[in-house]
Amino acid sequence: MIRFILISAVILGSITFSFGQEKLKDWENQFVVGINKIDPHAFYIPFDTEEKALRDNPVTSDYYLSLNGKWAYNWAKNPSENPKDFYKEDFDISGWDEIEIPGNPEMQGFDFPIYVNHPFEFTSNPKPPQIPHDWNPVSSYKRNFIIPEDWIGKRVVIHFGAVKSAMYLWVNGKKIGYSQGSKTPSEWDITEFIESGENQLAVEVYRFSDGSYLEGQDFWRLSGIKRDVFLYATPQLYLEDFKIQAGLSNAYKDGEFDLKMTFKNNDKQRLDGKVEFSLTDPASNIEIGQSSLNISLNAGSENMENWNLHIPDVNKWSAEKPFLYNLLIKHFDNSGNLLQVIKEEVGFRSVEINNSQLLVNGEPVLVKGVNRHEHHPEYGHYIPKESMEEDIKLMKQLNINAVRTAHYPNDPYWYKLCNRYGLYVVNEANIESHGLGAAKQAQYSHDNHISDDPSWELAHMDRIERVYQRDKNYPSVIIWSLGNEAGDGVNFQKAYAYLKEVDNRPVQFEQANLKSHTDIFAPMYYSIELMKNYALQPNTYRPLIQCEYAHAMGNSLGNFQDYWDLIEEYDVLQGGFVWDWVDQAIYKKDNQGNTFFGYGGDFEPDSVRNDNNFCLNGIVTADRKLNPHAFELKKVYQNLAVEWLDQDNLTVEIYNKYFFKNLNEFSLSWEIQENGIVIESGNLNVDLDPREKKELKIPADFVKIAGKEYFLNFYIKQKDNQLWSEAGYEQASVQLDFPMDYHADRDFGIVEGVLELNETSSNIEVISTNFEMSISKQSGEIVSLKADGKEFIHSGFKPDFWRNPTDNDFGNGLQNRAALWRDAGQEKICDKVEIAENSNVRIVINVFNSIPKAKSKFNIKYTFTSDGHIQVDNAYLVAPHVKVPDMPRMGLQMVLQPGFTQVEWYGRGPHENYADRKSSAFVGLNETAVDSLFHNYVRPQENGYRTDTRLLKLSDQEGLGIMIIGLPEFSWNAQHYSSNSFSQKNKKEVRHIHEVEKSENIYLNIDLMQMGVGGDNSWRAQTHTEYLVRSQDQYYSFKIKVVKGEQRLEEFIKNEYKPVGYKPIDYRDPITNYYAR
C-alpha cells in the first residue's frame, strides 16, 4: 500500500489538469504532493564515530552539514511578480535582502502574520484546489555551500525539516523537485547535481497552495522555511529505512525486539558491506544483544533484513519511568572500514485498547495532557531546541504526562525529548480543512468537502504516511491521530485502514465521533454531564479521552478539579488534553519602543480578517512564564492523594496515584499549621507501590486549642536530580483541614471611654484613640479615615456587583446578560443614614441604600467598638417583584490613597484563586506587594483575586494601614486599576496591558464572593451553577482595624486573632428588612 501511494504520486504528478483551458500549477493541483522527493522514512542522522553517535549531537557529525543561517532573500506579492530566472547561477541578487533560516518571513519584516481560528486566510470563498493568484506571496531564497571533500563519491541528501506551503528546489541552476506539506520533511537526493567545492541552492516558496486547504489550523498563518535545513551524506549502499518494534510479552515482563532494515544500493555497480547492530543498557553499559550481517546488493536494488531479540525482565518505558536502550547500527565496507553509525533510542512498552480502556504496559493510565502548538513569541513557528527543552521541563514539573501535537507533526527533536523525559504523545497528521466545515459543528456541504472526495485521497494519505514513516520508531508515540477538525469521509477511512495495516498502535480521530475508524472516543469540549452520560452507557467499548477540553483562554480553567473527580470515578474515562499549552502571542513594540505581546489584529491590515485573542489559551505565557491556572493544573494532575481516616488520632490514608512509581522515590514531609503558622513538621519514609493505598499515622504531639484553626499539609519532593528539576522540587502537595471550633465572641474586648461621635451638617464623625472616621450623611459612604494624621481613603465603600469580563465571560455573553450589574453599585441611592446606638464604648450607624436597576437594597451597618474595631455588616435584599440575572460578584469596593502597597493575608494563596479554581491555593500566611497581586493576562481582564481569606493587611512602608478581619471569611482583590480601565462591553475596547490606565490609588474589593471563572469552553459555556453568585438575599460581615508600627500579621495572629464563625442572621436588625423605611 505504501508503494502504491508513492508511485501514484509520481504518475499523477505528470498528468496535466485544467480549469477550463488553463493548465493547473503544481501548487494548485491536489494530485501533486511532491516531485522527485525521497520516499518517507524513519528520521536519523548518520555519524562518523560511535562516540559521536552516542552523544547524538548532529553538528558534530562529519556527515552532517547545516545550512541554517543567513540566506539571500526576495519577497514578491504574487507569482507573476517573482523574478523568473532567480535560480540561475549568474542571476544578480546584489539588491536582495537577507533572512534568517529557519524562520518565517512574516516574523522578520517581510509580509505580515495572520491569526485566524478556522477560516482560510487566503479566501472567503473556498474552491479547492484553486488559490488566489493576485495575492499569493512568493519567497525566493539563495545561498552557496561547500561540499566537504570526503563527501565526493557518497550519496548526498538535502533535508528541509518543514516548509510552508509549497516549494521548488534548484541546485546549481538545475531544477530538483517540488514539495508541499508544511510539517514533515522534504528530502531530495542531490548526488548527481553537486560539484566539488562551492555549490548554489535556490528555493522558491509559495505562501499558499492547494495544500493550504489541509492546513487551516487554529494558529498563526505563517509561511517560509520553518525548521532546520541541512545536508547529510551516506554510503552509496545505505540504510534506506528501519522499523523498530519493541513490545512486551509474558504478562508485560519481557521485551520482544524486532528490527526491520531496508538497505539500498544507490550506485551503478554491485556493492558489498557489513552491518553490526547492538542493543545496550546505557545505565549499566551492558550489551543486551548484538548481531551482524553481510550485505551484497546489485546496482539500484534493495533488500530487507530482520533482527529479533528476546529480553527477559526488560526495563520498560513509560511516561513515569522512561527507560531507553541504545540501538547502534554500524555500517562497514567490505574492507572493514567504518562508514557510518546510526543511533536510535529504544523504549520497550505496549499500547492497546482492552476492556474499554487504553492500556500502557498493561495499566489503564490516565492521560493528563495538554495540546501543544509550535509557537515562539519572537521566531513564530521556528522553535529553538532550548525552547523545546524549556517546554518539556515545565510540563514535567506541572505533572503533565501527555501531549497532543496539535495539529501537525512536531520537530523531530521534540519526540526525542518526549522519549527521554517521559511524555505520552498523540501524534497528529497535518490535516485540518476546517474552513470547509467540521463534523459535529455547523452544518456543511458533505458532497463538496475534500474529506469525502476521492480526488483528494492522495493529498490526505501522503500526510498520514509521512508522519507515520518519520515517527514510527519513537516509543513516546502511543496514539496516531488522523488530523483535527477536517470533516469526515472516505479519505479518513482509508487513512485509518492504512495505519492499522502498518502499525499496532491505537488510532484516534475526533471527527469520526463513534464511527468505526477511531479506536478512542476523542471528543472535544465535552461537558462533565456528557462525559458521565457516556460512562453510564452499557455498550461502550472505547475509552473516552478528550482531544481538547478545559479551554484555558485568559483567566480560565475553572472547575478543573470537578472534571477529574468524575474521570477518576469511571474506568472508561481516561483524561484528556487541555487546550492549550502556550499563549500564541507575538512580540510587538509600542510607539515608545516598549515590547508587549501582540495577537490577532495587531499585525494584519484592516482588510484581512483576524480572530482577535482566540490564540491566547496557554497554561504558560508566550515567553514560558506560568499563568496562574498552571498551579491548578499541577495540583489536579498530581499523583498523590491523602484523606482523613481519624482526625483525633492523626491517621490518614495516602494514595499513590502513579501507575509505575513507588512513593519511596520521593521525600514525603508533613507540617501542622495553627492559624496559618507552622507549629510542627516532620518527614516520613513511605514505601507504597503504584495505585496502592496505605494508612499512615502522623507522629505529631501538638494539642489543639479551642478557637484556633488547624491544617495538615503534605508535600512530596524529588529525592534526586531529574532531567526537569533539581532534588527537592515539590511534585505534589495536599492540605487537609481539621474541624474548627470557632471563638464565640465577636467583640474582642471593650475598653470604656475611648469613642466619641460628632455630627456636622454633612458628616457623622467617629473618633477613637486609633483613628478618626467620617461617614457622609448624603451618600452613606466613608469619606475619611485617618490615623496619625494620614488619610487612608480616596473614596469609601460602594456596593460592587461587577467584574471586568474575562474571555470566558465575553464568550458566553455575560457582558450583555448581566449588564444590569455593571454600574448598579455606582448608581446606588442612599435612602437614609441613621445613628442606631451611641455610647463611649459602642457606636452603630446604619446606612440604607437602594439599587435602582435591580429594585433591590444594599444596607450596611457600621459598628464601632472601643477596642478599635469597626464591624461592617452587609445585607443585600432582593426585590420580590423583579427577576434579575445572577451577579458577577457580591461585595464592596473602596479606593485607598497611594502608598498602602504592602500586603499580608491569611487565606488562600499565594497565587490568584477563584471559587471554582482554588484547590491548588492552600490556606496559609502570604505576603507580597499590590503590584504583584496583579497578573498581566495578555488581554486585560479580571485577575488577582483571592478567596477564603481570614485576615488581610495593607500597609505603607512604615507599617501604617488597615486590617480586614473576616467573620469568618471573605474574598478580595487589590490593584492599581479601576474597572473603567478595562474592556467592559466589547473585548476590543482595551486590548493590551500597557493601554490600561494605572492609578497610584489602590482599588480594594472586600467581597462575599465572586462567581467562578469557568473554563469548559470560551464561546458558550457559562460558569457552573455551584460557583455562581445568585441574585438572592445575601449577608456577610467583616471587621476593619487600623494598624500601626511594624507588627507583622504573624504577630497579630499569635497575640490577638480569634477566629469566629458565621453568625445567624438577626432578622430583627433593620438592615435585614427590605421594607424598612
VENTA-V850324 format. One line per field, one symbol per residue. phi: phi as a letter, one per 40 degrees, with the letter a starting at -180 (. if undefined). burial: # if it has 24 or more other ideal C-beta (glycine too) atoms within 12 Angstrom, else .. Layout:
BEGIN
phi->???
burial->???
END
This chain:
BEGIN
phi->.dcccccdccccccccbacgbccccdcbaccbbibgccdcaccabcbcbccccccfbdccccbbbcbchcbcabbbcadcccccbcccccccbccccbacbcicdccbgbgbcbbbcbcccbacbcbdccbcccbadbbbbaababcddcccgccbbbbbcabbbaabbbbfgbccibaahcbbcbbbcbdcbcbcgcbbbbbbbccbaccccbbcccaccbbhcbbdbabbbbcccbccaabbbbbbaffgcbbbbbbbbbbbcccbacbbabbbbabbcccbgcccaaaaacbabcdgcbabbbbbabbcfccccaccbccbcbcbbbbbccbgcccabbbbcbbcabbabafgbcbbfgbccccbbbcbccabcbbgccbcdcccccdcccccccgcbabbccbaccddcccccccccgbcbccbccbabdcchbcgbccbcccbcccbbdcbcdcccdccccccccbccccccbacbcibcbgaiccccccccccccbabccbbadccfbcccacbcbcbgccdccccdcccccbcbbccbccaafcccgcagcfcccdcccdccbcccbhibcbacbdccbcabcccgccacbadhcbccdcbcabfbccbbccbcccgcccdcccccdccccbbbbbcbaccbfbbbbbccccbbccccbcbbbabbbfgbcbaaabbcbbbcdgbbacbbccbbcbcbdgbbbbbbbabbccbcbdbacdgcccaaabbbcdbbcccccccibbcgbbabbbbcbbbbbbbcbabbbbccccgccbaabafgbccbcaccbdbbbbcdccccccbgdcccbddcdbcccccbccabbccaaacbabbbbbbbbbdcbfbbbbbbcbcbccgcbcbbbbbbcccbbbbcdbcababbbbccdhcbcbbabicicccabdbaacccccacbaabddcccbccdcdadagcbbfccbbbbacccgcibbbbcbcbabaabacbccccbcbbacccbcbccccccbccbcbbbbcabcccgidabbbcbdcdcbcbccadbbaaabbbcbbgbccdcccccbbcbdbcccdccccccccbcccb
burial->.#..##.###.##..........#########################...###.#.#..########..######..#..##..##.....#..#..##########.##############..#.######.#########.#.#...#..###################...################.##....###################################################..#..#############...############.....##.#.#.#.#....##.#.#.#.#..####################....################..##############################.#####################################################.#..#....#####.##########################################.###.#############..############.##..##....#.#######################.###.#.#################.......#########...#################.#################.#.....#.############.###############..#.#.#.#.##..#.#.#.#.#.#...############..#.##...########.#.#..#..#.#.....##.#.....######.#######..#########..#######################.##.##.###.###.#########....###########.##.#######################.....##############.##############################.#..########################..#####################.####..#..####..#....###################.####..###.#.############..####.##..#####........####.#.#.
END
